[in-house]
Amino acid sequence: MAAAVFWGAIGMVVYVYVGYPCLIFLLAWLRPRPVRKAPQVPTVSFIIAAYNEETAIADKLANTLALDYPTDKLEVIVASDGSTDRTDEIVRTQFADRVRLLHVPGRVGKTITQNRAVAAATGEILAFSDTTTVYRPESLQALVAHFADPEVGSVTGSVIYGVETAASVDQGRALYWNYESFLRRQESRFHSVLGNAGCCYALRRRLYTPLAADMISDVAQAIKVVQQGYRAVVADDAFVYEPAESRTIGSELRRRARVITRGLRSKWAMRAFFNPLRHPWFTLQVLSHRVLRWAVPIFLLIALAANAFLLHRAAFRWLFVAQLGLYALGGVAYALEERNVHVPGLTIPLYFCVVNVAPLLALRALLRGERAITWETGPP
């Protein structure tokens, strides 16, 4: 029985990280759904949600105003979520002729701030960006070209994460995102992505759904688009850049836990849509890429516990040592990172542990009834 439990748990982990990527690649190859792109210039409202971004907002707006898009077709809105620094002043004094400032009183969170901005927007297409995201001049045109396909409801860009710092958190996040980007491209080719990249996505204004404060908008909007009968796709040619932030391990853990917590709340709020009889393929994607992925730490704990009952067998003793060794390497990497010592070979075990501790923190937050709706600027 212990051996069956052990191999069952390990089998689920292998399916999540290897089996599902192979399956979605095969499905995308067997039944691709190419997007019918074409150049077009509908009116676009480019929305930047900001909180205390005085150090980044000027560069962000300069980058936005340099986009290769007709000026008379582009509305730029900075939605300030109760900023208390010079963010609003910089927008008003330096960019008043090209940028609309929408000050949202108090701290209401990114989702509500975006709801307010959309209510004030006039464009046919809504484009969303973070203040740190650097767009290539042609990236907005590349996003918009996908809306020539009447089946497409939302489009997310191709994000490149910077690796300027030697911090294992930044290096690990970039590596993990490369893996995640592969999955998203295959899901887009086959059906739809499960969520947009929050720093770069666009959707048809008429498909935007106002959301509750504790829902993660970039994920929920993609699902809402699919729920309305449209596709959510990836624009491979809409490149944007996110610089490395030199996050601490603790801040990265909290960030991932917050994203997972809000992602679970969003999916629970829309649970009626995930019906395998009505939407079998999309439900399979959500189950494999999200629910089971977030359940991996539970499978790992089950495997470790079951393995402990099998130590009388030599093969299982080696497997037990291998598991403990992986977690020990993650612990050593953490201790070294805390002392600002970066060992490249330890990046993968460290970020593997980060990725799988975060869902446990998210589960704890859900059990406690915590509802994180606001965000802070930069790493704490």
N, C-alpha and C positions, 0 to 999 in steps of 0.2 A: 504493500500500500504506500509506504513512504517513497519508494522508487517511482511509482506511478505519479504521485503528487509532484515529486521533484522534476521528472521529465515533462510533466504537463505544464508546470510553471515555466520551465526553461523554454519549452516549445512556444509558449505565448510570447515570451520576450523575443525569440528568434523570428516569429511571425511579424511582430511589430516592426522590428528594425531591418529585416531582410525579406521575409515572405511578402509582406504587403507592398514594398517598393517593387519587387519583381512582378507581382500581380498587376499593379496599376500600370506599370510599363508595358506589360503584355496587352492589357485591355486597350491602352492608348494606341498601341501599334496595330491591333486587330480592328479597332473601331474608332479611328480618329475623327474629330469634328473640327476641321479647320475653320478659322474665323475669316469671313469675307471682308477684308479691310479695304478702305479707299480714302484718299485725302478729302478732308472736309473741314469747315471752320464754323461750327455752331458757336453760339455764345457760351462762354465758360465762366463760372464763378469759382475762383481759386481761393479756398478757405484755409487760413492758417490759425489754428488754435494755439494760444500762447498764454503762459503764466510766468511772469517775472523773467522775461527773456531779453533784458536790456543789452546783454553782451552779444547776442546773436541776431536780433531782429533786423538790424540795418543790413547786415550781409545777406540775410535771407530774402529781404525785399529787393535788394539789388539783383540777386540771382533770379528772383521771380520776374521782375520787370525786364530782364534780359532774355526771357523765353522767346523763342521764334514762333510768335502767335500774333495775329492782328490786334493792335491796341484797342480798336473799337469793339472787339469781340471778347475782350478779357476784362473781367471784373475781379479785382484783388481785395479780399476782406481779411483783416486781422481781427479775430475774435478773442478779446482779452478776458480771461477768466479771473476777474478781480485782481489784476496785477497791481502790486504796490510799489514797484520800482519805476524806472523811467521808460518802460516799454511803451506805454500809451503816448508819452511825450515825444518819443522818437518818431513814432508813426505820424503823429499830428504835425510835427514841425518839419520833418525831412521828406515826408512822402505824401503829404496831404493832397497833392494834385493827381495822384494815380492810385491811391490806396484808401479804402474805407476802413475806418476804425469802428468796431462794435465793442463797446465796453459792457461786459456782463457783470453786474454788481455781485460782490461776495464770491466765495469759492463754491461753484456749483459742479465742477468737474468737466472733463473734456467732452463727455457725451452730451450733456445739457448745453454746453457752450456751442457745440456743433449744431444742435437742434435750433438754437437761437439764430445762428449765422445763416442756416439754410432758410429759415423763415424770412430773413431779410435779403436773401440772394435773388438775383434776377436771371441767371444763366440757365440755358437748357441743360447744360452738363455741370455737375458739381465735381470739383477736384479738391482733394484734401491733402495737406502736407504738414509735417512737423517743422519747427523752426531750424533744426539742425540739418535738415535734408538738403542736399545740393543737387539740383536738376541740371541735366544737360540741356542746351538750348532747344534741341529737337524733341525732348521727352514728352512734353505736353501734346504736341502734334501726334506723336506716336500713340499715346493713350487714346486720343480722340478718334483716330482713324478706325479703331475697332468698333465704334458705334455705328459705322456704316452697315454693319451686320445687324439686322432688326432683332435677332435672337439674343444679342449681347446686352445685358443690363448694367454690368459693372466691370471695370478693368483695373487691375492692379499692376504696378510697375515691377521692374527687375531691380532689386536693391543689392548694392554692393557695400558690404560692411568693411570699414577700414581696419587695418592691422598695424597702424603706426606705432602703437605701444607694444612693449614686450610682455605686458600683463597676460597671464594665462586666461583670464576671464575674457578679454577682448579677442585673443587668438582662438579660444574655444568657441566663442559665440560666432565668429566668422566661419569656422569649420562647420559648425552645426547648421548654420544658415545655408551653406552650400548644399548640404544633404537635404535640408528642408526645401530648398529651391528646386531641386530635381523632382521631388514629389509633387510640388505645386505645378510644375510644368506638365507633368504627366496627367495630373488630375484635370488641368485646364484642357489639354488635348482630348481627353476622354469625355469629360462632362463639365464640371465646374470646380473651382477652388473652394475650399471650406472657409476661407477668410481672406480679406485683403491685407496687404502690408499697410499698417496705419500711417506710415510716412509718405505713401504715394499710391493713391487710388482715385478713381473717378466713377461716377454713376449718373444715370439719367435722373434729372431732378424729380420727375413725376414718380419715380420708384423709391425715393427716399422715404424711410419710415422713422418718425420721431420715436426715440427710445428712452427707457428709464435710465436714471443716472448710473445704476450699478451694472449696466450692460456694456460690453466692450464693442464700440460702434463699428470698427473696421471688420470684425468677425460677423456681428449680427447683421450688418447691412448686406453682406454677401449672401447670407442665408435667406434674408428677406427678399432679395432679388430673385433667387432661385425659387422661392416659395410663390412668387408672382408669375412664374413661368418663363423666366429669362435665364441666361447663363452668366456666371461670374468667371472671367478668364484672366490669364496673365499676358501682359504685353512684353514679349521677350526683347523688343527693341526700345522700350521706354526705360532707360537706365537712370538710376539716381544713386547718390552716394551718401552713406551715413558714416561720419568719422568715428573713430574709436574714442571712447569716453573715459578710459582708465577707471572703470568701475571697480569697486571692491567686491569681493566674493559675496559679502553680506548684502550689498545693494543689488547685485545681480540676482541673488536668491529671492529677495523681496520683490523685485520686478517680475521675475518669472512666476512666482506664487500669486502675485496680484493679477497677472494676465490669465493664469489658469482659473483662478477663483471666478473672475468675471466671465471667462469663457464658459465655465460650467453653469453659471447662473443664466447666461444667455441661452444656452442649449436647453436648459430645463424650462425656461420661459417659452421656448418654441418647440417643446417636445412633441406636440401633436403632429408636427410636420415630418418627423423622422419615423415614418411608417414604412416598413420593409415591403409591404404589399403595394403601396402606391408609389414609393420612391426607392426602389431596391438598391440602385447603384449609389445614389447619394448617401443613403443610410449606411451602406457598406463602408463608404469613405469616412464618414463621421465616426463610425464604430472603430475602424482600424487605425485611422490617422489621429484621432483625438481621444476617444474614450479609453481604448486599450493602451494607447501611448501613455496617457496620464495614470493608468493602472499599473504600469511596469514596476514601480517601486514595491507595490504590494506583491506582485509575482516574484520579485527578487527576494523579498523577505520570506515568502512561502518556500521558495527553493532552498534558502539557507537553513530554515528550520527543518525542512524535510531531510536535507543533507546531513544534519546533525544526528539523525536517527540511523544513518547508514555508514557511520565511521568504521564499522567492523569490516567493511569491504575496502580493499586497497584503492580501487579506482575512485570511489567516492571520497576517500581521504584526500586524494589529489585534487578532486573537484572542489572540496571544501577549502583547501589551502588556496586554490586559485581565486575563489570568491573573496576570501579574506584579504588576499594579496591585492586585488583590484581596489578594494575599499581602503586598504592601508596606503596604497599609492596616492589615492585621492586625498587622504588625511595628511600625508607628508607634503603633497603639493600645496594644500591649504596652509599648512604651517609655514612653508617657505614663502608663499605669496604674502602672508601677513608680515613677513620680514623683508618684503620687496626683493625676494630672490626668485628669479624666473628660470625654470628648467623646462625647455621645450618638450622633452620626452614625456613630461607629466601633464601636458595640456589635456590630452584625451581623457585619462582617468579622472582628472579634476572636474572637467566640465560634464562628464558622464554622471558623476556624483551630484553636481549642481542640478542638472536636468532632472534627476530622479529624487532629490530631496524636495525640490520645489512643489511637486504635487502633494506631498505629505503636508507641507505647510499650508497649501491651499485647502486641503481637506480639514485641517485644524481650524482654519478661518471660517469655513462653511459651518462646521459644527458649533463654533462660537457665535455664529450669526453676524460676523464682521462684514461690512459693506464698504470697501474702499472705492471712492469715486473721484478723488483728487490725485494729482501727481505733483512731484517736486522737480525743480530744474536742476539738472546735473547730478552727479553722484554725491551722496552724502559723505 
